[in-house]
Amino acid sequence: MISKRLWQFIRLSRELSLRVTLIALLAVLAAALAGLLEPYIPQALEARFGEDAVMPLLNILASSMLAVTTFSLSVMVTAHMQAASQVTPRSHRLLLEDSTTQMVLATFLGAFIFALVSIILFRAGAYGPRAAVVVFLFTVVVVTLVVVAILRWIEHLSRLGSMDETIRLVEARARGALDLRRVNPSLGARPMTEDFQVPEDATPIVAHVGGYVQFIDMPGLAKTAESHGVMIYLAATPGSFVVQGQPLAHATGSADTLADAVRTAYYTSDLRTFDQDASFALVVLSEIASRALSPGLNDPGTAIDVIGRLERLLSLPVKRLDEADRLAHERIWAPPMTEADLLRDAFDAIARDGAGMIEVATRLQAALQTLRKGDDPAMAKAAQIMSRRALLHAEHALVLEEDRERVRKMAGR
């Protein structure tokens, strides 16, 4: 598990504004370096690559790149709106983190800033005769980067915001979140089973701010528990919604001395994220299928595709760890992620919304039968319960008796 500071840095690295700012700073730095490198330029190049040679290129970049950047932004916003309306509104957050879109926009804006700053410095007389040679070389590099960015952008636009590409992105994030939580279902802490009781002398540490728990700094929390010699029992895990005054955790001993440290380990916001919240990724995939099954779209093919992806995710083999490796934080107890929770988040809405479509109902039963035959006993039991629940939905929604009998055979084989 990573620390809260590292997680915040990773989140910052996904922001569009960060890449644009860095490229813009590099553009300004390149324009400023021309004057510093002027003494090292051979005099023979001065007449060949002077101001007359570079100014037309700069004018073209300055006049075209701003228009290209504005157009690309409008295309990005349109694609995001289409994905939010056709796929799910939660997909918008993943599209905002698309690295290709961010680098293309940053390149276009950086080229515009470089050209604009260079023109200003030329007109202000800040450049000597030989500095134009340096600017010319930098301009050639910038033009090359712009051409490469345009080629990448053309190829990327064919997929940006499409149903298949958005589902692929959600599945990739779901796989990463599931891998982390299935290896450490209790976030590296001791698991709190269903019959586990928090000690009566444990003091609750309540939240001062409401929202969804996005991240818990488990290494920092373990260090706090070790330094104070206490046991900490988590009441809220990533994905939980807490309100002001609701317990985040319970701690033995005097909790007043470590309450602030425990609250600092938690990061809450008004939105759920995929990083530590594996259930949320499955919910988003399930939302895509449910929206496809709505009367407005009536697209059972997409729902069947999502069921297959969920089946593939949930049937991945679990990496078994030794007890010493799994319990990285012995002074912390946390509720584990269970297979029943995963299957409910993945298939419950699909079983309800697709119950009246025989092709969806049978495909869902086939996926659940695959999970029942797996090597994980807990997953097999949860799949059996979900299969029965999906069968009840189908028997109530299907019109033809032969369709109901077909689903019964799928559920009972």
HELIX and SHEET records of a PDB file:
HELIX    1   1 LYS A    4  SER A   13  1                                  10    
HELIX    2   2 LEU A   16  LEU A   37  1                                  22    
HELIX    3   3 GLU A   38  TYR A   40  5                                   3    
HELIX    4   4 ALA A   44  ARG A   48  1                                   5    
HELIX    5   5 GLU A   51  GLN A   86  1                                  36    
HELIX    6   6 SER A   91  LEU A   96  1                                   6    
HELIX    7   7 SER A   99  ARG A  123  1                                  25    
HELIX    8   8 ALA A  131  LEU A  157  1                                  27    
HELIX    9   9 MET A  163  VAL A  183  1                                  21    
HELIX   10  10 MET A  218  HIS A  228  1                                  11    
HELIX   11  11 ALA A  255  THR A  257  5                                   3    
HELIX   12  12 ALA A  259  ALA A  265  1                                   7    
HELIX   13  13 ALA A  278  ALA A  292  1                                  15    
HELIX   14  14 PRO A  300  LEU A  314  1                                  15    
HELIX   15  15 GLU A  323  ARG A  326  1                                   4    
HELIX   16  16 GLU A  339  ASP A  353  1                                  15    
HELIX   17  17 ILE A  358  ARG A  372  1                                  15    
HELIX   18  18 PRO A  377  ALA A  397  1                                  21    
HELIX   19  19 GLU A  401  GLY A  412  1                                  12    
SHEET    1   A 5 ALA A 189  PRO A 191  0                                        
SHEET    2   A 5 HIS A 329  ALA A 334  1                                        
SHEET    3   A 5 ILE A 232  LEU A 234  1                                        
SHEET    4   A 5 PRO A 247  ALA A 251 -1                                        
SHEET    5   A 5 THR A 203  VAL A 206 -1                                        
SHEET    1   B 3 PHE A 241  VAL A 242  0                                        
SHEET    2   B 3 GLY A 211  ILE A 216 -1                                        
SHEET    3   B 3 TYR A 266  SER A 269 -1                                        
END                                                                             
